[in-house]
């Protein structure tokens, strides 16, 4: 009985150490992620390239044919952007579905393996008593 109790206490100790290590890493992780994902500061004297080019295009006088072509290109780009956004949303939904099914499958596999392991351990204990 003392062996079982000692094993149980050591297992609980290892689990507690694991939870403590996970908690410490969770506390330190957001600060590290914030440092990695911080965007580079933009220089205040230079506007971004897109804004600068948009300002130059607006300042120029364009013939009606070019303006029509520019509007057509903008419409096509908007259509492509909507298509890409829709594809990304579908891929995200499919990835979430697959990950949920993977978790369910792993839980079922864990349950089945524990049942088989328990049955095998029960048979071993029964043989020793006979």
C-alpha positions as CSV (number, residue, x, y, z in Angstrom):
1,X,0.0,0.0,0.0
2,X,2.8,2.4,0.8
3,X,4.3,1.8,-2.7
4,X,1.0,2.8,-4.3
5,X,0.7,5.8,-2.1
6,X,4.3,6.8,-2.8
7,X,3.8,6.5,-6.6
8,X,0.5,8.5,-6.4
9,X,2.2,11.3,-4.5
10,X,5.2,11.4,-6.8
11,X,2.8,11.5,-9.8
12,X,0.9,14.4,-8.2
13,X,4.2,16.2,-7.6
14,X,5.3,15.8,-11.2
15,X,1.9,17.1,-12.4
16,X,2.1,20.1,-10.0
17,X,5.6,20.9,-11.3
18,X,4.3,20.7,-14.9
19,X,1.5,23.1,-14.1
20,X,3.8,25.5,-12.4
21,X,6.2,25.4,-15.3
22,X,3.4,26.1,-17.7
23,X,2.1,28.9,-15.6
24,X,5.5,30.6,-15.5
25,X,5.9,30.2,-19.2
26,X,2.4,31.6,-19.8
27,X,3.3,34.7,-17.7
28,X,6.5,35.3,-19.6
29,X,5.1,34.5,-23.1
30,X,2.9,37.6,-23.8
31,X,5.8,40.0,-23.1
32,X,8.0,38.0,-25.5
33,X,5.3,37.9,-28.2
34,X,4.7,41.7,-27.8
35,X,8.4,42.3,-28.5
36,X,8.4,40.1,-31.5
37,X,5.3,41.4,-33.2
38,X,5.8,45.1,-32.5
39,X,5.9,46.9,-35.9
40,X,8.8,49.1,-36.8
41,X,8.1,52.7,-36.0
42,X,7.4,54.8,-39.1
43,X,9.5,57.9,-39.6
44,X,7.3,61.0,-39.2
45,X,8.9,63.0,-42.0
46,X,8.2,60.4,-44.8
47,X,4.6,59.3,-45.6
48,X,4.1,55.6,-46.6
49,X,4.7,54.8,-50.3
50,X,1.0,54.0,-51.0
51,X,-0.2,57.4,-49.6
52,X,2.5,59.3,-51.5
53,X,1.6,57.6,-54.8
54,X,-2.1,58.1,-54.2
55,X,-1.4,61.8,-53.7
56,X,0.7,62.0,-56.8
57,X,-2.0,60.3,-58.9
58,X,-4.7,62.6,-57.6
59,X,-2.5,65.6,-58.4
60,X,-2.1,64.5,-62.0
61,X,-4.8,65.3,-64.6
62,X,-5.7,62.0,-66.3
63,X,-7.6,61.6,-69.5
64,X,-11.0,59.9,-69.2
65,X,-9.8,56.7,-70.8
66,X,-7.1,56.2,-68.2
67,X,-9.5,57.1,-65.3
68,X,-11.9,54.5,-66.6
69,X,-9.2,51.9,-66.9
70,X,-8.0,52.8,-63.3
71,X,-11.6,52.3,-62.0
72,X,-11.8,49.0,-63.8
73,X,-8.5,47.8,-62.3
74,X,-9.7,48.9,-58.8
75,X,-13.0,46.9,-59.3
76,X,-11.0,43.8,-60.4
77,X,-8.7,44.1,-57.4
78,X,-11.6,44.4,-55.0
79,X,-13.2,41.3,-56.6
80,X,-9.9,39.4,-56.2
81,X,-9.6,40.6,-52.6
82,X,-13.1,39.3,-51.8
83,X,-12.3,36.0,-53.4
84,X,-9.1,35.6,-51.4
85,X,-10.9,36.6,-48.2
86,X,-13.6,34.0,-48.9
87,X,-11.0,31.3,-49.6
88,X,-9.2,32.2,-46.4
89,X,-12.4,32.0,-44.4
90,X,-13.2,28.6,-45.8
91,X,-9.7,27.3,-45.2
92,X,-9.8,28.6,-41.6
93,X,-13.1,26.9,-41.0
94,X,-11.8,23.6,-42.5
95,X,-8.7,23.8,-40.3
96,X,-10.7,24.3,-37.2
97,X,-13.0,21.4,-38.1
98,X,-10.0,19.1,-38.7
99,X,-8.4,20.1,-35.4
100,X,-11.6,19.5,-33.5
101,X,-11.9,16.0,-35.1
102,X,-8.2,15.4,-34.3
103,X,-8.8,16.2,-30.6
104,X,-11.9,14.0,-30.5
105,X,-10.0,11.2,-32.1
106,X,-7.1,11.5,-29.7
107,X,-9.5,11.5,-26.7
108,X,-11.2,8.3,-28.0
109,X,-7.8,6.7,-28.6
110,X,-6.8,7.6,-25.1
111,X,-10.0,6.1,-23.7
112,X,-9.6,2.9,-25.6
113,X,-5.9,2.5,-24.7
114,X,-6.7,3.1,-21.0
115,X,-9.5,0.5,-21.1
116,X,-7.2,-2.1,-22.8
117,X,-4.4,-1.2,-20.4
118,X,-6.7,-1.6,-17.4
119,X,-7.9,-5.0,-18.7
120,X,-4.4,-6.2,-19.2
121,X,-3.3,-5.0,-15.8
122,X,-6.4,-6.7,-14.3
123,X,-5.5,-10.0,-16.0
124,X,-1.9,-9.8,-14.7
125,X,-3.0,-9.2,-11.1
126,X,-5.5,-12.0,-11.3
127,X,-2.9,-14.4,-12.6
128,X,-0.5,-13.5,-9.7
129,X,-3.2,-14.3,-7.1
130,X,-3.9,-17.7,-8.5
